[in-house]
């Protein structure tokens, strides 16, 4: 078991994998911007909704708690313009302590619904009021199972988020589900980061993101084939109406949507079996027969017989 962000050797975690059929859910939704308590309330309701649809693994977008700093409005935060300090203060106040009540509430929701959850959050440092991180948490009825901090914030994100240490690139074995790993947004473009996770043999790959482009969908199909895993891609859907009237910095005029979504689920063969879904809050589900991930390894195992680490490893 992986607790509080400490990752065991990915090769030794859960050596006997499961090969059942797992229903997964991609939750495409908007947070209650800059309100962590209300966003957790919404997440808990959505977890219950996904569980009623039979899902065992429920995946939320990047920085769902409780705002993603989109380049369409956040670039000005790199300046000394009015409102930037207030934005930072309110982002920090609406972020998550992994040992705090927000994560405890999510874990209880997992226990109540009998599911596991992967969710993107703005995470505060554990021991002091300091930096924020763009973090992926995996939780279950047991509590926090895995914490991964984004290795390299993208462009404007660097104004808000610290750089991840890279000591959390593993997979976690979820009871009655299987081996789950993944990366956040454009980390998925980093071949060596993918390779580090591939060594743990993920059967399901989670990819919370803010990218709503066609190119992102192409990347998800590629990763499914490369990993031999099911991929759950969950972008954000963020209409302008989601922002409160007292949002600290001005939003650009004439922009109605800051993230169209595009949630989808992809098989190990690269086939999109659910989604992509755009321009709406909704839950996308699919049944994943994990034998397909095993079958994919027969002809291409990126970290095994096709890996050639004897030649290609640094």
SULLIN-V506342 format. One record per residue. N is the residue number from 1. SS is DSSP state (@ for helix, = for strand, . for the rest). Layout:
n | ss
N | SS
N | SS
This chain:
n | ss
1 | .
2 | .
3 | =
4 | .
5 | .
6 | =
7 | .
8 | .
9 | .
10 | .
11 | .
12 | .
13 | .
14 | .
15 | .
16 | .
17 | .
18 | .
19 | .
20 | .
21 | =
22 | =
23 | =
24 | =
25 | =
26 | =
27 | =
28 | =
29 | .
30 | .
31 | .
32 | .
33 | .
34 | .
35 | .
36 | @
37 | @
38 | @
39 | @
40 | @
41 | @
42 | @
43 | @
44 | @
45 | @
46 | @
47 | @
48 | @
49 | @
50 | @
51 | @
52 | @
53 | .
54 | .
55 | .
56 | .
57 | =
58 | =
59 | =
60 | .
61 | .
62 | .
63 | .
64 | .
65 | =
66 | .
67 | .
68 | .
69 | .
70 | .
71 | @
72 | @
73 | @
74 | @
75 | @
76 | @
77 | @
78 | @
79 | .
80 | .
81 | .
82 | .
83 | .
84 | @
85 | @
86 | @
87 | @
88 | @
89 | @
90 | @
91 | @
92 | @
93 | @
94 | .
95 | .
96 | =
97 | .
98 | .
99 | .
100 | .
101 | @
102 | @
103 | @
104 | @
105 | @
106 | @
107 | @
108 | @
109 | @
110 | @
111 | @
112 | @
113 | @
114 | .
115 | .
116 | =
117 | =
118 | =
119 | =
120 | =
121 | =
122 | =
123 | =
124 | =
125 | .
126 | .
127 | .
128 | .
129 | .
130 | .
131 | .
132 | =
133 | =
134 | =
135 | =
136 | =
137 | =
138 | =
139 | =
140 | =
141 | .
142 | .
143 | =
144 | =
145 | =
146 | =
147 | =
148 | =
149 | =
150 | .
151 | .
152 | .
153 | .
154 | .
155 | @
156 | @
157 | @
158 | @
159 | @
160 | .
161 | =
162 | .
163 | .
164 | .
165 | .
166 | .
167 | .
168 | .
169 | .
170 | .
171 | .
172 | =
173 | =
174 | =
175 | .
176 | .
177 | .
178 | =
179 | =
180 | =
181 | =
182 | =
183 | .
184 | .
185 | @
186 | @
187 | @
188 | @
189 | @
190 | .
191 | @
192 | @
193 | @
194 | @
195 | @
196 | @
197 | @
198 | @
199 | .
200 | .
201 | .
202 | .
203 | .
204 | =
205 | =
206 | =
207 | =
208 | =
209 | .
210 | .
211 | .
212 | .
213 | .
214 | @
215 | @
216 | @
217 | @
218 | @
219 | @
220 | @
221 | @
222 | @
223 | @
224 | @
225 | @
226 | @
227 | @
228 | .
229 | .
230 | =
231 | =
232 | =
233 | =
234 | =
235 | .
236 | .
237 | =
238 | =
239 | =
240 | @
241 | @
242 | @
243 | .
244 | .
245 | .
246 | .
247 | .
248 | .
249 | .
250 | .
251 | .
252 | .
253 | .
254 | .
255 | .
256 | .
257 | =
258 | =
259 | =
260 | =
261 | =
262 | =
263 | =
264 | =
265 | =
266 | =
267 | .
268 | .
269 | .
270 | .
271 | .
272 | =
273 | =
274 | =
275 | =
276 | =
277 | =
278 | =
279 | .
280 | .
281 | .
282 | =
283 | =
284 | =
285 | =
286 | =
287 | =
288 | =
289 | =
290 | .
291 | @
292 | @
293 | @
294 | @
295 | @
296 | @
297 | @
298 | @
299 | @
300 | .
301 | .
302 | .
303 | .
304 | .
305 | .
306 | .
307 | .
308 | .
309 | @
310 | @
311 | @
312 | @
313 | .
314 | .
